[in-house]
Amino acid sequence: MEQNLFPHRMSMEEQSLEEERRLCYVGITRAEQQLFLTYAETRRLHGQENYNAPSCFLSEIPKELMNEVRCNTQISRPVSFANTSMHSTDEDTGLTLGQRVLHSIFGEGTILNFEGQGASTRVQVNFESEGSKWLVLQYAKLEAL
């Protein structure tokens, strides 16, 4: 249940989103007792790491019918970008890629990326309610969850 996969990118471009919404509804209504809908926070597709947003169809399901469950896993390989210094753990803070953190303003999120070292280390966090943000660790005061 990820944007660009379900609904597929082509459906969004061709304005045939209603057909995929219908297929989603049919699939949901076939569940008799329970239904598990999943999405990946990161996906390797065609040799590239992708961070697709959860499917827009998930926001159309009433919140009282949903129970979000997250597993405690870590991303084992960092995404590499040109001209950035990246590592899977920040030695000064002990934070790791894929780790869940809490920010006093933005709420809960997942660490996607590190850049730099020491006091100027920046971290990219994908917050549940605010999306992806780059923060300087020295000022962000992130709390590990």
C-alpha positions in Angstrom: 0.0 0.0 0.0 2.5 2.6 -1.3 2.1 5.6 -3.5 3.5 4.9 -7.0 2.9 1.1 -6.4 -0.8 1.1 -5.3 -2.1 3.3 -6.7 0.5 2.8 -9.5 2.3 5.9 -10.9 0.7 5.3 -14.3 -2.8 5.5 -12.8 -2.0 8.9 -11.3 -0.7 10.2 -14.6 -3.6 8.8 -16.7 -6.3 9.9 -14.3 -7.5 6.3 -13.8 -7.2 6.5 -10.1 -10.9 5.6 -9.6 -10.3 2.1 -11.1 -7.5 1.4 -8.6 -9.7 2.8 -5.8 -12.4 0.3 -6.8 -9.9 -2.6 -6.8 -8.7 -1.5 -3.4 -12.3 -1.4 -2.1 -13.1 -4.8 -3.6 -10.0 -6.3 -1.9 -10.8 -4.8 1.5 -14.4 -6.0 1.4 -13.3 -9.6 0.8 -11.7 -9.8 4.2 -13.9 -11.8 6.6 -12.3 -11.4 10.0 -9.1 -9.3 9.8 -7.2 -7.5 7.1 -3.5 -6.7 7.1 -2.4 -3.8 4.9 1.3 -3.2 4.7 3.8 -0.8 3.1 7.6 -0.6 3.2 9.3 2.5 4.6 12.1 1.9 2.2 12.2 -0.2 -0.9 15.0 -1.1 -3.3 13.6 -0.9 -6.9 15.7 -1.0 -10.0 18.9 -0.6 -8.0 17.7 2.5 -6.2 16.4 3.1 -2.7 12.9 4.5 -2.7 11.0 6.1 0.2 7.4 6.0 -1.1 4.7 7.5 1.0 1.9 5.3 2.3 -0.9 4.8 -0.2 -3.5 7.6 -0.4 -6.1 4.9 -0.1 -5.1 4.3 3.6 -6.2 7.8 4.5 -9.7 7.0 3.2 -10.2 4.2 5.8 -11.7 5.4 9.1 -9.0 5.8 11.8 -11.1 3.8 14.3 -10.9 0.8 12.1 -7.1 1.0 11.8 -4.4 -0.3 14.2 -0.9 0.7 13.0 1.9 -1.7 14.0 5.6 -1.0 13.5 8.4 -3.5 13.8 11.6 -2.6 15.5 14.1 -3.1 12.6 17.0 -1.1 11.3 17.9 -0.3 7.8 21.1 -2.3 7.2 22.5 -0.4 4.2 22.6 3.4 4.1 21.5 5.2 0.9 24.4 6.8 -0.8 24.4 10.2 -2.4 27.2 11.9 -4.2 29.2 14.5 -2.1 27.9 13.4 1.2 29.7 11.7 4.1 27.4 8.9 5.3 27.6 6.2 7.9 25.1 3.8 9.4 25.7 5.0 13.0 26.6 8.5 14.4 29.4 7.6 16.9 28.7 10.7 19.1 25.0 10.1 19.6 24.6 6.3 19.0 21.7 7.0 16.6 21.4 4.6 13.7 19.8 4.5 10.3 16.2 3.2 10.5 16.0 4.1 14.3 12.7 5.6 15.6 13.1 8.9 17.3 11.0 11.6 19.0 11.2 15.3 18.4 9.5 17.8 20.7 7.7 19.6 17.9 7.6 17.2 14.9 6.7 14.1 16.9 7.8 10.5 16.0 9.9 9.7 13.0 12.5 7.4 11.4 16.1 8.3 10.7 16.7 8.0 6.9 20.2 9.6 6.5 23.2 11.1 8.2 25.5 13.8 6.8 28.6 15.4 8.3 30.4 14.8 11.6 30.7 16.1 15.1 28.7 19.2 16.2 27.6 19.9 12.6 26.1 16.4 12.0 22.8 16.6 10.1 20.2 13.9 10.2 17.3 13.3 7.8 14.2 12.2 9.7 10.9 11.1 8.1 8.3 12.3 10.6 4.8 10.7 10.6 2.9 13.9 10.5 5.4 16.4 9.0 7.2 14.4 6.4 11.0 14.3 5.8 13.2 17.0 7.4 16.9 17.6 7.8 17.9 18.6 11.4 21.3 19.5 13.0 21.7 17.0 15.8 23.3 19.6 18.1 20.0 21.5 18.2 17.4 18.9 17.4 17.4 17.1 20.8 16.1 13.9 19.4 15.1 11.2 21.8 15.6 7.6 20.8 12.5 5.3 21.0 
